[in-house]
Amino acid sequence: MNPHRIVVVGGGISGLATAFRLSELSRAQGMPISISVLEAQERFGGVIETAVQDEVLYESGPDAFLSEKPWAMALCDRLGIADQLIETNARNRRSFLVQHGRLIPVPAGWYLIAPGRLSTLFGTSLLSWPGKLRMALEPWIPARRDTSDESVGQFIRRRFGQEALERIGQPMIGGIYTADPEQLSLHATMPTLAEMERVHGSVIKALSARRQQSTENTTTASGPRYSLFVTLRGGMQTLIEALSTRLQRDGVILRQRAVVARITRGDVWTIMVNHRETLEADSLCIALPAPQAALLIEPIDPVISQALMTIPYESVATVNCVFRRSDVAHPLDGFGMVVPSLERRSFVGCTFSSVKFPGRAAEGAVLLRAFVGGAMHRDIMALDDVAMERVVLEDVRDLLGIRDTPQAVRIRRFSHAMPQYRVGHLDRIAAIEARLRESRGLYLTGNGYRGIGIPDCIHQAEGVAEQMIARVRAISHHTVLAAAPSTVGA
């Protein structure tokens, strides 16, 4: 049999994970397929990018992933790099919120926006006394019975009050999604909170029940569950390099600087590359941001294209900066800080990278990484690199008491890289998926659909690969039956 030809457009983590799972399944099931991955840029990995210079490890994009979601851990294991995984430093597993120019620790045992114990609420200076009392009333706020989607902002305000939203919810959520909580979908981004309200009638009650069953040490950790975050010793680029090496070894064609200009559909998919070359495919997977996918799909299916265009994206940047430890007054006794938008600072948050993970900076140096942009900071993204560096360093130095200039600064911009899951997002995705099922071999994957984190992207990609292999199997079965000699009248 001729191999089933599959082309994957996009060489970020989603495209590479799709190709790898296709390769695994084809070997395991004896399905003859050929796989090509087309990447427009000069490198694979998309937003995952690591650089090492002067004993400093810089992460331009994601610096870790959640081990609680098993798909990234499982992929590392299958690639043979699980022994390179490292956890966050066991000490100082907490974060800070900025309030009136000061770093205030998130109380121990909090789950993002909510206290595990009311005693920790009354002991913090994050909120005024009226704000604390309003938050403490949450267990007695009637649960919402309407199961339709709502914004994260509406949920937090309804259950905890406006001050909790502005001082805690907005910066915590913004630090993850770089989004406006008033537009962010609760069901698509924080379904656990909705489930807590549905089952227990209260987030605080749910956290209390969870605490009774949990084995995690809630007496020292605060904010994000840092004990669940892992990375690779040599940086997240290690995952991309391992995927690329294995795919090439398995015969998958990886092409860089391969810009897909147009896609047409006849008996097969025809992909025009770099305006001068055409490839044919029996199945096509587009692993690009939704707006880019929409442009390619528009001539084929305007309905899917229009739906994809309704998924907005925001541009973001990271500003990595290295200082001498002796020049930083703050003890850096945590993993980072997030900043409420009402503080009017230039960045969403800042990770103390050399504190969070070992081996990130040379002896006597501190590596800090500020996150810039998103829905609440578009004005900063409009600045050139020189101006961005100036305003970000001004705020970093002010908040951390840094006396001198940095030893090094690296700015990396990601244009339209962060999808914004607005209210009703899951309904829109369900409609797109229903339409795709009628498309005869067209598939979509990426961070714009059902999760922005690395484990979520891998999970979605592997699911798409399994759908594609199922189609190959069905086509092969049909071909064999059609080719079999007839026994009618024998």
N, C-alpha and C positions, 0 to 999 in steps of 0.2 A: 504494500500500500504506500502511496505517496504520503509524506508527512503532512499533517495539518499545520498550516503556516499561521503563526501568531505574532503580531507586532504589538509591542507595548510602547506607547508614546509617553515619555517622561522617565528620567532616571534618578528621581529622588527616592526616599525610603519606600514609598508606596509602589513605584514602578519596579524597583529591584526586588522587593519582597514578593510581588506578583510573579515575576519571572522565576524566582527561586522556587516558589511553591509549585509552579507549573512544571519545572524541571524535575522536582522531587516526585510529583504525582505521575508524570509520564513514565518515569523509570519504574516506579512501583507497580503501575498498572499495565505496563507494556504498550503504552499509547505512543505511536510515532508522531512527534511534533517537532517543528523547528520554531525557535523563539528568537526574536530580535528586539532589542531595547534601544530606542532612539532618544538621545538627550541633546537638547539644543546648546547647552553650555559646554565649556571646556572640561568640566569635571562632573562626576556623579555625586549624588548625595543631597542636592537641593539645599535646604536650610541647615543641614548637618555639615558642619565645617570646623575642623580643628587645625590649629597651627602651633608649632613649638619654636620658640626663639629665645635665646639667652636664658635658658633654664626656666622659661615660663610657658605653660600650656594654656593657650587661648581657645576658648569655645566661642565661635561667632553665633551659633544657633543654640539648640537645646544642649544642656550640659548633663542631663540625667533622664531617667525614666522610672516609672513606678513599677516595682516588682510585684505589687498586688495584682496588677493585670498581667496575666502570665505569658502573653504572646511574644513580647520582646525577649524575656528570659528564655523561653523555649527556642526561639530563633538563634540566640547566642549559643545555646547548648548544641543545636544541630550544626552550627557552623564551627564548633570546636573552640569557641573563645570564652566559654563560661568561666574558665579559670582566671580570666582577666577582669572579671567584674569586681568592683569594690563598692563598699557602702559609704555613706556619709560618716564623717568623724563622730565617734560616740559622744564626745563632749560638746556642749553648747548647742544642742539640738533645739534651738528656738529661733524665733524671728522677732522683728521689731516693727512697730507702726510709728510713723512720724506724726507728732502732734505739736503744733506751735513751734516747730523747729527743733524739737527734742525727740530722741528715739526712746519709745516706751515699749517694754517687752510685752509680747502677747502672753497672757496668763497661761500657766501650765494646764494642759488638758483640754484646751479649746479645740473645737473642730471648725476650722475656717471662721465662721461668723458667730458661733455659739459656744457658751461655756459648758463644760462637762459638769461643773459644780457651780451652784450659785455663789458659794463663798469666794470663788476666784473672781466673780464679777464685781462684788462689792469691794474687793481689795485692789482693783486696778484703777489707774488714773486715766485710762483711755476715754472714759465717758464722764459727763457731769452726773451729779446725783439724780436729777430728773431723768437723764438718759439711762442710768443704771436701773432705776425703779421701773421705767417702761420696759426695759429688756427683761427684768425679773418677772414681769407679768405674763411672759410668753406662754407658760404652761396653762394659763387660764384663758388664753385667746381662743375662741371657737375655731375649730378646724374648717377649712374651706371644703365644701362638698362638691363643688363644680370641678370636674376632672379635666377641663380644657386647659391649654397651656396659658401661662402668664409670664411676665418678665421677672427676672431675678430681683430687680429693684422693687417691684411691687410685692413680691413674696417677703423680702426682708423687712420692708416698711410695715407690712401688714402684721407680721409676727413679732418684730423686735423694735419698731419705731424708726423715725427719720434719722435721729442722731446715730443709731447703730448702723444704718445704711451708709451715711456719709463718712463716718469715722472708721468703720470696720469693714462693712460689706463691700463698698465700692473699691477700696484699695486691694482687698484680698482677692476679689473676683477679677478686678482689672489686672492684677499681677499675673493671672493665668491666661485670660482671654483678650487682654488689651481692648476691652469692649466697654460700652456704656451699659451699665446694669439695667437701665430703664428700657432697653431694647433687647437685651439678651434673654434667650429662651430658657426658662427653668427646666423644662423637660429634656432639652437637648444638652444642657451643660451641667446641671446640678439635680439630676433625677433623684438622688439619694435624699435630698431635702424634702422633695415632694412626697417621697415614700415614707419618710419619718412622720410627716404630718398626717398622712393617710392612715398609717398603722397605729401610731401612738397618740395622735391628736396634738402633738407638740414635738418640736425639735429637741428641746431640753430634756423632756421625758425620754425621748428615744436615746439620747446620748447617755442618760443615766442608766437605762436598761443595757445599753451596749457596754458600759463601763463594768457592769457586773460580770459580763461574759468575756471581756477582752483580756488578753495576756500582755498587751503592750504596756510599757511603763508610762503612765499618764502623769506621773509626778514631776518629770523633768522636761518632757517634750511639749512644744507649744506650736500653734499655727499649723502649717502643713505637717503631715506625718512623716518626718524626715527619716525615720528608721526604715521606711519603705522605698526610699529613693536609692538607686544604684547608677553607676556609670562604669565606663571602661578605663582601665588604668592609663592607657595611652590616648584617651579622649574618645568622643563619640564617632569620630571618623574611622576608628577601628572597625566598627560595624559595617560601614560602607565598603571599606577595603576588603573585609572578609567576604562580603556578599559578591563584590566584583570578581575577586579571585576565584571563588567557587563557581560562579556562573560561567566564566570563561573556561574553566577546567571542564565543565559539563557540556561545553559546546554551544552555549548561548552567545549570540552575537551582540556585543555591546558597542554602540556607536556614539561618539561624542561629536559636537558641532554638527549635529544632524537636525536641521530645522524643518519641521513639518509645515509645509505651506498650504496644502490642500488635501482633503480627503473626499473621495467619491465612492459611490456604491453601485456596483453592477452585479454580475454573478459572484464577484469577489470584491473585497475592499482594495482600492487603489490609493496609495499614499505617495504624494509628491514630496520629495525631500530636497531641500536647498534649491528649489525652483528648477532643477535640471535632471532629477533622477526619480523614477517611480518604482515603488515596491508593491507587491500584491500580498494580500493576507486573507485567510479564511475567517479569522477572528481578530478583533481589534480591541485593545484596552487603552483608554486614555487616562493617564495618571498625572493630570495637570490640575492647577487651580481651576475652579469652576468657570470663571470668565474666559480663560484661554480655551478650555474644552468647548465652551459655548460657541466660540468663533469657528472652530473646526467642524462642529456638528451642524451649524446653522444650515448649510446647503442640503444636508441629509435629512434632518428632522428639526424644523423650526420650533416645534412645540417643546422638545427637550432643551434646545438652545435657549429659548426664552425663559424657561424655568431655571436654568443654570444661571442666567444673568441676574436673577433675583437674589442670589447669594452674594452679599457684599464682602469685600475684603479691605483690610487696612494695612498700611505700610508701617514697618517697625525697623528699629536699628539697635545694635548693641554697641556700647562704648566700654571697651576693656582698658583699664588703666592700672599701672604698677607704681607703687610708692614704697619708699623705705619704711619699714615697720616703725622705726624710731620717730618718724614724722607724723604718725597717726596717733592722735590723743585718745580716741575711743578705744576701749578694750577689745572691741570686735568679738564679744562673747556671745555670738549668735551666728546664724548663717546668712543674714541679710535683712533688708528693710523694704517695706512697701509704703507708698506715699499717697495719701488721699488727694484727690484732684483739688480740693479746696485749699490745700497748702500752697498751691501755685508754684510747684517746683518743676524742673525741666524733665524729670524722668518718672516712670511708673514705679520702679523699684530698683534695688541694687543688691546683688549677691556678693557676699564676702567669699569669693571663690576659693582662695587659698586656705580659708578656715573650713569651708564646707567639705572639701575633698583633699586628701593628702597629695603631695607631689605636684601642686599646681603652680608654685612659685619658688624661686631660689631662697636660700637661707637669708633671713633678714629682710625679705621683701613681702609685700602684700599685693595680691591681685584682687581688684574689685571689678564688677561688671554691672554697668547700668543699662536698664531697658528703656528705650525711648520710643515714642510714637503711639500708634493705636488710635482708637476713636476719641480719646480724651486729650490727646497731645498732638494733633495734626500740625499745629503751628511750629513745633520743634522740628518735625520732619521736613518742613519747607526750608530750613536753614541749610547752608552749605556746611561741609565738614569742619571748616575752621570755626564757624560760629557755633555749631553744635558742640564741638569740643569745649569751647570757652564756657558756654552756659552750663553744661553738664558738670564740668570740673569745678565750677564755682559752687554749685549746690553740693556736690560730693564733699568738697573740702570744708564747706560751712557746717554740714551736718555731722561730719566725723572728726572735726577739729584737726584738719590736716594743714601743716604749716608750710610745706614746700611744694614745688612743682613735681609732676609725675616723672618717673624714669622712662616710661613708654606709654603710648596711647594707640589703640587700634579701634577704628570705627568700621562697622560692617552694616550696610543697609540691605533690607529685604523688601522690595517693592511689592505691594499687594500680596503679602504672604500669609496674613492672618485672617481666616474666614470669620465672619460675624454671624453666629447662630441666633438669628432674631426670632421673636415669638412666632410660633407656627412652623419652625424650621423642619421638624420631623415629618409633618404632614406634606411639606413641599418635597422632601426627599422621597417619601413613600410614593408620591405621584410620579416622580422621575423614574424610580425603580420599576413601577408598573409599566411605564411606557417603554423602558429598556427591554423588558421581557418580550416585547414584540419586534425587536430590532434586528434579529437574525445575525447575532454575533458581535454586537457592540456592548462594551462594558466600561464602566467608570469607577475609579477609585481615587482616594486622596483625602486630605484633611478637611475638605469642604463639606463632608457628608455626615459621618456618624462618629466624630471624635477627632480632636486635633493632636492628641498626644502620640508619641511614637508607638506604644503598644496598640492603641486604637487603629492607627494607620496600618500596622502590620496585620492586625486581625481582619480589617476590611479587605486588604489586599489578598490575603490567603483565602478569604471567602470567595472573592471574585475568581481567583485561580481555580478553586474547586468547581464553581459554576461553569467555567470554560472547559475544564476537563470533562465534566458531565456532558456538555454539548458535543465534544469530540467523540466521546463514547457513543452517544446516540447517533451521530452521523455515521460512524464506523459500522455500527450494528445495522443501520438501514442500508448501507452500501453492500455489506456482506449478504444480506437477505435478497437485495435486488440482483446480485451477481450469481446467486445459487441457481443451479439448473432446476427447471420446473418438473414436478412429479405428477402433474395433472394428466390423467389418462394412462398412466404407467400400468 
